């Protein structure tokens, strides 16, 4: 159950967002949320019951951010740039900071 919730949060962060402000800045925000989701997954897998509450809070944050990005950036060109930046960020992501 917890793993499913975390997976949903992760997918929402990448697929419900249409585009970002300063694209690099917004992708960096999403990458940070992805790292938070990974850390929450580790906590949940270790039996931390508070992780479920944190997942809910993270999900709400992601949904708010997605709505802001969707309203702010609508052009097809920006959406393409954003998608490319996300793909690059995923490849380069380092959550061990």
PyMOL CGO cylinders between C-alpha atoms (Angstrom):
from pymol import cmd
from pymol.cgo import CYLINDER

trace = [
    CYLINDER, 0.00, 0.00, 0.00, 2.69, 2.49, 1.03, 0.3, 1, 1, 1, 1, 1, 1,
    CYLINDER, 2.69, 2.49, 1.03, 4.79, 1.58, -1.98, 0.3, 1, 1, 1, 1, 1, 1,
    CYLINDER, 4.79, 1.58, -1.98, 1.79, 2.15, -4.26, 0.3, 1, 1, 1, 1, 1, 1,
    CYLINDER, 1.79, 2.15, -4.26, 1.17, 5.58, -2.76, 0.3, 1, 1, 1, 1, 1, 1,
    CYLINDER, 1.17, 5.58, -2.76, 4.79, 6.57, -3.21, 0.3, 1, 1, 1, 1, 1, 1,
    CYLINDER, 4.79, 6.57, -3.21, 4.77, 5.36, -6.79, 0.3, 1, 1, 1, 1, 1, 1,
    CYLINDER, 4.77, 5.36, -6.79, 1.66, 7.43, -7.43, 0.3, 1, 1, 1, 1, 1, 1,
    CYLINDER, 1.66, 7.43, -7.43, 3.30, 10.55, -5.99, 0.3, 1, 1, 1, 1, 1, 1,
    CYLINDER, 3.30, 10.55, -5.99, 6.33, 9.98, -8.18, 0.3, 1, 1, 1, 1, 1, 1,
    CYLINDER, 6.33, 9.98, -8.18, 4.27, 9.52, -11.31, 0.3, 1, 1, 1, 1, 1, 1,
    CYLINDER, 4.27, 9.52, -11.31, 2.14, 12.56, -10.54, 0.3, 1, 1, 1, 1, 1, 1,
    CYLINDER, 2.14, 12.56, -10.54, 5.23, 14.68, -10.21, 0.3, 1, 1, 1, 1, 1, 1,
    CYLINDER, 5.23, 14.68, -10.21, 6.39, 13.76, -13.69, 0.3, 1, 1, 1, 1, 1, 1,
    CYLINDER, 6.39, 13.76, -13.69, 3.22, 13.25, -15.70, 0.3, 1, 1, 1, 1, 1, 1,
    CYLINDER, 3.22, 13.25, -15.70, 0.69, 15.75, -14.34, 0.3, 1, 1, 1, 1, 1, 1,
    CYLINDER, 0.69, 15.75, -14.34, 2.96, 18.74, -14.78, 0.3, 1, 1, 1, 1, 1, 1,
    CYLINDER, 2.96, 18.74, -14.78, 2.68, 20.32, -18.18, 0.3, 1, 1, 1, 1, 1, 1,
    CYLINDER, 2.68, 20.32, -18.18, 5.57, 22.75, -17.91, 0.3, 1, 1, 1, 1, 1, 1,
    CYLINDER, 5.57, 22.75, -17.91, 7.70, 24.83, -15.56, 0.3, 1, 1, 1, 1, 1, 1,
    CYLINDER, 7.70, 24.83, -15.56, 8.58, 28.49, -14.75, 0.3, 1, 1, 1, 1, 1, 1,
    CYLINDER, 8.58, 28.49, -14.75, 12.19, 28.84, -15.35, 0.3, 1, 1, 1, 1, 1, 1,
    CYLINDER, 12.19, 28.84, -15.35, 12.22, 25.33, -16.71, 0.3, 1, 1, 1, 1, 1, 1,
    CYLINDER, 12.22, 25.33, -16.71, 15.51, 24.40, -15.08, 0.3, 1, 1, 1, 1, 1, 1,
    CYLINDER, 15.51, 24.40, -15.08, 14.37, 25.75, -11.73, 0.3, 1, 1, 1, 1, 1, 1,
    CYLINDER, 14.37, 25.75, -11.73, 11.04, 23.94, -11.85, 0.3, 1, 1, 1, 1, 1, 1,
    CYLINDER, 11.04, 23.94, -11.85, 12.68, 20.69, -12.91, 0.3, 1, 1, 1, 1, 1, 1,
    CYLINDER, 12.68, 20.69, -12.91, 15.05, 21.06, -9.97, 0.3, 1, 1, 1, 1, 1, 1,
    CYLINDER, 15.05, 21.06, -9.97, 12.03, 21.41, -7.67, 0.3, 1, 1, 1, 1, 1, 1,
    CYLINDER, 12.03, 21.41, -7.67, 10.52, 18.24, -9.11, 0.3, 1, 1, 1, 1, 1, 1,
    CYLINDER, 10.52, 18.24, -9.11, 13.83, 16.41, -8.73, 0.3, 1, 1, 1, 1, 1, 1,
    CYLINDER, 13.83, 16.41, -8.73, 13.89, 17.39, -5.06, 0.3, 1, 1, 1, 1, 1, 1,
    CYLINDER, 13.89, 17.39, -5.06, 10.35, 16.07, -4.64, 0.3, 1, 1, 1, 1, 1, 1,
    CYLINDER, 10.35, 16.07, -4.64, 11.45, 12.85, -6.31, 0.3, 1, 1, 1, 1, 1, 1,
    CYLINDER, 11.45, 12.85, -6.31, 14.28, 12.51, -3.80, 0.3, 1, 1, 1, 1, 1, 1,
    CYLINDER, 14.28, 12.51, -3.80, 11.83, 13.16, -0.97, 0.3, 1, 1, 1, 1, 1, 1,
    CYLINDER, 11.83, 13.16, -0.97, 9.58, 10.40, -2.35, 0.3, 1, 1, 1, 1, 1, 1,
    CYLINDER, 9.58, 10.40, -2.35, 12.52, 7.99, -2.46, 0.3, 1, 1, 1, 1, 1, 1,
    CYLINDER, 12.52, 7.99, -2.46, 13.42, 8.78, 1.14, 0.3, 1, 1, 1, 1, 1, 1,
    CYLINDER, 13.42, 8.78, 1.14, 9.81, 8.35, 2.22, 0.3, 1, 1, 1, 1, 1, 1,
    CYLINDER, 9.81, 8.35, 2.22, 9.72, 5.00, 0.48, 0.3, 1, 1, 1, 1, 1, 1,
    CYLINDER, 9.72, 5.00, 0.48, 12.76, 3.91, 2.47, 0.3, 1, 1, 1, 1, 1, 1,
    CYLINDER, 12.76, 3.91, 2.47, 11.08, 5.06, 5.69, 0.3, 1, 1, 1, 1, 1, 1,
    CYLINDER, 11.08, 5.06, 5.69, 7.85, 3.26, 4.83, 0.3, 1, 1, 1, 1, 1, 1,
    CYLINDER, 7.85, 3.26, 4.83, 9.70, 0.06, 3.98, 0.3, 1, 1, 1, 1, 1, 1,
    CYLINDER, 9.70, 0.06, 3.98, 11.42, 0.20, 7.37, 0.3, 1, 1, 1, 1, 1, 1,
    CYLINDER, 11.42, 0.20, 7.37, 8.03, 0.32, 9.07, 0.3, 1, 1, 1, 1, 1, 1,
    CYLINDER, 8.03, 0.32, 9.07, 7.75, 4.03, 9.86, 0.3, 1, 1, 1, 1, 1, 1,
    CYLINDER, 7.75, 4.03, 9.86, 4.01, 4.68, 10.22, 0.3, 1, 1, 1, 1, 1, 1,
    CYLINDER, 4.01, 4.68, 10.22, 4.49, 8.46, 9.99, 0.3, 1, 1, 1, 1, 1, 1,
    CYLINDER, 4.49, 8.46, 9.99, 5.65, 8.01, 6.41, 0.3, 1, 1, 1, 1, 1, 1,
    CYLINDER, 5.65, 8.01, 6.41, 2.03, 7.64, 5.25, 0.3, 1, 1, 1, 1, 1, 1,
    CYLINDER, 2.03, 7.64, 5.25, 1.20, 11.13, 6.58, 0.3, 1, 1, 1, 1, 1, 1,
    CYLINDER, 1.20, 11.13, 6.58, 4.31, 12.51, 4.93, 0.3, 1, 1, 1, 1, 1, 1,
    CYLINDER, 4.31, 12.51, 4.93, 3.33, 10.87, 1.64, 0.3, 1, 1, 1, 1, 1, 1,
    CYLINDER, 3.33, 10.87, 1.64, -0.04, 12.59, 1.78, 0.3, 1, 1, 1, 1, 1, 1,
    CYLINDER, -0.04, 12.59, 1.78, 1.60, 15.97, 2.43, 0.3, 1, 1, 1, 1, 1, 1,
    CYLINDER, 1.60, 15.97, 2.43, 4.07, 15.41, -0.41, 0.3, 1, 1, 1, 1, 1, 1,
    CYLINDER, 4.07, 15.41, -0.41, 1.23, 14.45, -2.75, 0.3, 1, 1, 1, 1, 1, 1,
    CYLINDER, 1.23, 14.45, -2.75, -0.64, 17.65, -1.91, 0.3, 1, 1, 1, 1, 1, 1,
    CYLINDER, -0.64, 17.65, -1.91, 2.49, 19.68, -2.56, 0.3, 1, 1, 1, 1, 1, 1,
    CYLINDER, 2.49, 19.68, -2.56, 3.01, 17.97, -5.92, 0.3, 1, 1, 1, 1, 1, 1,
    CYLINDER, 3.01, 17.97, -5.92, -0.61, 18.55, -6.96, 0.3, 1, 1, 1, 1, 1, 1,
    CYLINDER, -0.61, 18.55, -6.96, -0.39, 22.25, -6.06, 0.3, 1, 1, 1, 1, 1, 1,
    CYLINDER, -0.39, 22.25, -6.06, 2.85, 22.61, -8.00, 0.3, 1, 1, 1, 1, 1, 1,
    CYLINDER, 2.85, 22.61, -8.00, 1.39, 20.77, -10.99, 0.3, 1, 1, 1, 1, 1, 1,
    CYLINDER, 1.39, 20.77, -10.99, -1.61, 23.12, -11.09, 0.3, 1, 1, 1, 1, 1, 1,
    CYLINDER, -1.61, 23.12, -11.09, 0.64, 26.18, -10.93, 0.3, 1, 1, 1, 1, 1, 1,
    CYLINDER, 0.64, 26.18, -10.93, 2.85, 24.91, -13.75, 0.3, 1, 1, 1, 1, 1, 1,
    CYLINDER, 2.85, 24.91, -13.75, -0.12, 23.96, -15.90, 0.3, 1, 1, 1, 1, 1, 1,
    CYLINDER, -0.12, 23.96, -15.90, -1.65, 27.42, -15.60, 0.3, 1, 1, 1, 1, 1, 1,
    CYLINDER, -1.65, 27.42, -15.60, 1.63, 29.23, -16.09, 0.3, 1, 1, 1, 1, 1, 1,
    CYLINDER, 1.63, 29.23, -16.09, 3.10, 27.37, -19.07, 0.3, 1, 1, 1, 1, 1, 1,
    CYLINDER, 3.10, 27.37, -19.07, 0.88, 26.20, -21.87, 0.3, 1, 1, 1, 1, 1, 1,
    CYLINDER, 0.88, 26.20, -21.87, 2.86, 26.46, -25.10, 0.3, 1, 1, 1, 1, 1, 1,
    CYLINDER, 2.86, 26.46, -25.10, 3.78, 23.29, -26.93, 0.3, 1, 1, 1, 1, 1, 1,
    CYLINDER, 3.78, 23.29, -26.93, 7.40, 24.44, -27.19, 0.3, 1, 1, 1, 1, 1, 1,
    CYLINDER, 7.40, 24.44, -27.19, 7.72, 24.95, -23.43, 0.3, 1, 1, 1, 1, 1, 1,
    CYLINDER, 7.72, 24.95, -23.43, 6.11, 21.58, -22.78, 0.3, 1, 1, 1, 1, 1, 1,
    CYLINDER, 6.11, 21.58, -22.78, 8.65, 19.91, -25.05, 0.3, 1, 1, 1, 1, 1, 1,
    CYLINDER, 8.65, 19.91, -25.05, 11.56, 21.70, -23.34, 0.3, 1, 1, 1, 1, 1, 1,
    CYLINDER, 11.56, 21.70, -23.34, 10.19, 20.74, -19.94, 0.3, 1, 1, 1, 1, 1, 1,
    CYLINDER, 10.19, 20.74, -19.94, 9.85, 17.09, -20.89, 0.3, 1, 1, 1, 1, 1, 1,
    CYLINDER, 9.85, 17.09, -20.89, 13.43, 17.02, -22.17, 0.3, 1, 1, 1, 1, 1, 1,
    CYLINDER, 13.43, 17.02, -22.17, 14.69, 18.71, -18.99, 0.3, 1, 1, 1, 1, 1, 1,
    CYLINDER, 14.69, 18.71, -18.99, 12.85, 16.16, -16.83, 0.3, 1, 1, 1, 1, 1, 1,
    CYLINDER, 12.85, 16.16, -16.83, 14.35, 13.27, -18.77, 0.3, 1, 1, 1, 1, 1, 1,
    CYLINDER, 14.35, 13.27, -18.77, 17.82, 14.75, -18.33, 0.3, 1, 1, 1, 1, 1, 1,
    CYLINDER, 17.82, 14.75, -18.33, 17.25, 15.38, -14.61, 0.3, 1, 1, 1, 1, 1, 1,
    CYLINDER, 17.25, 15.38, -14.61, 16.10, 11.80, -14.07, 0.3, 1, 1, 1, 1, 1, 1,
    CYLINDER, 16.10, 11.80, -14.07, 19.31, 10.48, -15.63, 0.3, 1, 1, 1, 1, 1, 1,
    CYLINDER, 19.31, 10.48, -15.63, 21.50, 12.83, -13.58, 0.3, 1, 1, 1, 1, 1, 1,
    CYLINDER, 21.50, 12.83, -13.58, 19.58, 12.68, -10.31, 0.3, 1, 1, 1, 1, 1, 1,
    CYLINDER, 19.58, 12.68, -10.31, 21.57, 12.12, -7.13, 0.3, 1, 1, 1, 1, 1, 1,
    CYLINDER, 21.57, 12.12, -7.13, 19.52, 11.85, -3.95, 0.3, 1, 1, 1, 1, 1, 1,
    CYLINDER, 19.52, 11.85, -3.95, 22.46, 11.10, -1.67, 0.3, 1, 1, 1, 1, 1, 1,
    CYLINDER, 22.46, 11.10, -1.67, 23.10, 14.78, -0.91, 0.3, 1, 1, 1, 1, 1, 1,
]
cmd.load_cgo(trace, "trace")
